[in-house]
Amino acid sequence: MRCSPSATATRPSPSHYQQAVHLDPTLGAAWDALLRRADRAGDANRIGQYLQARAEKAASNRTRAQAYVELARYREQRLGDGPGALEAYE
């Protein structure tokens, strides 16, 4: 009996994704994977850290602005942190 490659493949660990975004901060899929894992774990602090880091390391002004808006919305809607949201908008 042969196993399919997907049955034997392991999922990348969070450290692999962290290394990926460290080497290339424009890797949106790696940021998304980190955010999904943190969300599944219910780790609000880590989600905030990832959103902040993604905004700080954005490659263009437009991408940076979009990331800070996402961070502000997260702080306001999920954390109820109005001052933190305002800080992200600034």
C-alpha positions in Angstrom: 0.0 0.0 0.0 1.4 3.4 -1.0 0.7 6.6 0.9 -0.1 9.7 -1.1 2.4 12.5 -0.7 -0.2 14.6 1.1 -0.7 11.9 3.7 2.9 11.8 4.7 3.7 15.5 4.3 4.0 17.5 7.4 2.7 21.0 7.8 5.2 23.8 8.1 5.7 25.0 11.7 5.1 28.6 12.7 8.9 29.1 12.8 9.1 28.3 9.1 6.6 31.0 8.3 8.4 33.4 10.7 11.6 32.7 8.9 9.9 33.2 5.6 8.6 36.7 6.5 11.9 37.6 8.0 13.7 36.8 4.7 11.0 38.3 2.6 8.4 40.5 4.3 6.3 40.7 1.2 5.2 37.0 1.4 1.5 37.6 2.0 0.7 33.9 2.2 3.2 33.4 5.0 1.7 36.3 7.0 -1.7 34.9 6.4 -0.6 31.5 7.7 0.8 33.0 10.8 -2.3 35.0 11.4 -4.6 31.9 10.9 -2.5 29.9 13.3 -2.6 32.6 15.9 -6.3 33.0 15.4 -7.0 29.3 15.8 -4.9 29.4 19.0 -6.9 32.4 20.3 -3.7 34.3 20.7 -4.9 38.0 20.4 -1.5 39.4 21.3 0.3 37.4 18.6 -2.2 38.5 16.0 -1.6 42.1 17.0 2.2 41.6 16.8 1.9 40.0 13.3 -0.3 42.7 12.0 2.0 45.4 13.4 5.1 43.7 11.9 3.4 43.2 8.5 2.5 46.9 8.5 6.0 48.0 9.5 7.7 45.8 6.9 5.4 46.5 4.0 7.1 47.1 0.7 5.0 50.0 -0.6 3.1 53.0 1.0 -0.2 51.6 -0.3 0.4 48.1 1.2 1.6 49.8 4.5 -1.5 51.9 4.7 -3.7 48.9 4.1 -1.9 46.9 6.8 -2.3 49.7 9.3 -6.0 50.0 8.6 -6.3 46.2 9.1 -4.4 46.6 12.4 -6.6 49.5 13.5 -9.8 47.5 12.7 -8.5 44.5 14.6 -7.7 46.6 17.7 -11.0 48.4 17.6 -13.3 45.5 16.7 -11.6 42.5 18.3 -9.8 44.1 21.2 -12.1 47.0 21.9 -8.9 49.2 22.0 -10.0 52.6 20.7 -6.7 54.4 21.6 -4.7 51.6 20.0 -6.8 51.7 16.9 -6.3 55.5 16.6 -2.6 55.0 17.0 -2.6 52.5 14.1 -4.5 55.0 11.9 -2.0 57.7 12.6 
